[in-house]
Amino acid sequence: MIAYIDGKLTFKDPTYVIIDIGGLGYHIKISLQTYAVLKEGERCRLHTFLHIKEDAHTLYGFAENAEKRLFLDLISVSGIGPNTAVMMLSSLSYAEIQNAIVSEDLRTIQSIKGIGSKTAQRVILELKDKIKKGIFAGEMPNIAVSANNSLRNEALSALITLGIPKNVAEKSIDTIMKTEGTTLSLEQLIKKALKPS
């Protein structure tokens, strides 16, 4: 197995990259999360997974090891192959997916293209305990922060849609989240932000 590839990024596309190592170009499939952090022409290291089928050997690359671990967990679920797992990791951050699994948020997982109700239920059922163990072992510390960022971003988007200037909405949300904590629902946060201060 190839654990990682370290070389010069010679080409980048939202779905794959080509990394040159000693004159040999490796074609590696990636998620949008990984795409966002890579800079073309620079040296990079991707944690990789080699998927072998009868007709193809495909490399999948991840900027962070935590993303690779979640990818491996996802492909262990019946009905989810590597391409579907990459689609999931392109639709949501790995921390958002982990948070949705742990909190049994079926709607979030189903919002990913290609994931139906039964597959979403299977993902939660098969991975919830495994991911919780990883959280308690300290392997996945970003879940709570990501959930807070997700809540903040959703509230911000809603307020901007309602016509509130972005800087005013950001200040209001940040103030509320500091004073009220992170126990508010999205609706409560938006309602409080809409009240005149």
N, C-alpha and C positions, 0 to 999 in steps of 0.2 A: 504494500500500500504506500501511497505517496502522502506524507503527513503535511508537507507544505512546499510551496514553490516560491523562490526568491529570485527576482530578476528585474529587468527593465520592462516597464509597461510600454509596448510599442503601439497598441491599438486598444481603444475602449469603446464599447457599445453598451447600451442599457442591459443587454442580455448576456454578453460575453466579453472577455478580454483576450488579448494575445500578449503573452509575456515571453521575452527573449532571454534565453539562458545559453550562453556560449554559442550563439548562432542558430539555436534551435527554438522555434516559436511554439509555445504551448497554448492551445485554444482551451479556455476555461470558462464554463458557464457561471454566471454570477447573479446575485439578487440586486435590486435597485439600491438597497442599503449599502452594499459593497461598492456599487458603481459610484455612489455619491461621495465616497471618501477617497477614491483613487484619482491620482493626477497623471495624465498621459505624459510619457517621456521620462518619468521618474522611476527610481527603483522602488519596488514594492514586494511585500511578502503576503501571500495568501495561504490560509489554512485550507487544505484540500481534501476532497473525498473522491476516490476513483470508483465509478460505477461501471461494472462490466456486464455486458449482455452478449448474446450470440453475435449480433451484428455491429456492436459498437463498444468502444471504451470511452467513457465520458468523464472529464474532470469537472468537478464543481468546486468553486473557490469562495472563501469567506474572509473578510477583512478582520473579523474578530473570532476568537475561538468559541465564545459563547454562542454565536450565531451558528457555527458548525455543529456544536453539541445539540442545539435545538433541531437543526436540520436532520441529524442522525436520529433523534427521538421521533420526529415527524415521519420519517420514512419507515420506522419500525411499526407504524400503525397500518393495519390492513386497509388497502384502498388508496394509500398515499404513496406515490412514487417520487423520485427525485425532482421531476419537473413540477409536480404539484407543490412539493415542499418549497421549491424556489419561488413559485408563484405566491405562496403564503408569505414568505419572507420579503417579497417585493411589495406586497400589499400593506403589511403592518410591520413594525419593528419587532425584533425577537422578544424584547421586553413586553410589548403590548400583547403578543401572542401568548407568552407565558402567563401574564396577568389574566388574560381572558380564560385560559385553561384552568388556572387555580381558582378563579372566582366563578367558574362554570358559566361564563358569559357566552351562551350559545349564539346569540345574535351577532356578536362581533366576529366569531369564527365563521359563521355562515355568510357574512358580508364579503368574504373573499371569493373571487370568481372561481368557479369550479368546485366549491365546497357546499355540498347539500346538507340537509338536516341530519341524515344518518351518519355521514362522515364526520360532521362536527361533533355529534354525540360520542362517536367512537374515539375521536381525538381526546376529548375531555375524560372519558372513562379510562382510557389506556394510559394517559400521560399525567393526570392530575397528581397522583401520589408521588410519581417519579420526580416531577418538577418541584413539588413541595419539599421533598427530601433534599433536593439541590439547593433550595432557598435556605433551609435550616443549616445545611453544611457550609453556607456562605459562598456557594459557587455562583449564585445569580442575584447580586445585590441591587440591581437596577430596577426591579419590578415596581416598588412603591414610588420611586421617583418618576418612573415612566408613566405610571397611572396618574400621578399628579399633573405631569406635563400634558398628558392626553386630555384630562379634565379641563385644564387651563386652556389648551388649544381649541377644544370644542366650544367652550364658553366664549372665548375670544372671537371665534368664527361667527357664532350666533349673534353676538353683540354688534359686530361689524355689519353683518347682514341686516340688522335692525336699524342701521344708520348711525351708530355711535362711532366717532373717530377712533382709529386704532390706538393712538397713544392714551386717550382717555379710558378706553376699555381695558387696556393692559394695566394701567395704574389702579383702576378700580378692582380688577380681579386679583391683582397681587396683594392689595391692601386687605381684601376680604379673606384671601387664603392665609395671610399671616395672622389675622385676628381670630378667624373661625376655625382654622386648622384645615385638615383635608377630609373631614367626615361629611362634608356637604355633597349632596347630589348635584348633578349638572343643572337641573331645574332650579334648585335652591340658590346655587351660585349665580345663575343668570338673573333670577328675581332680585336678589340682593344688589347685584351690580346695576340693575335698572332703577332702583330706588334712589332718589336724590340724597346726596350726603349732607 
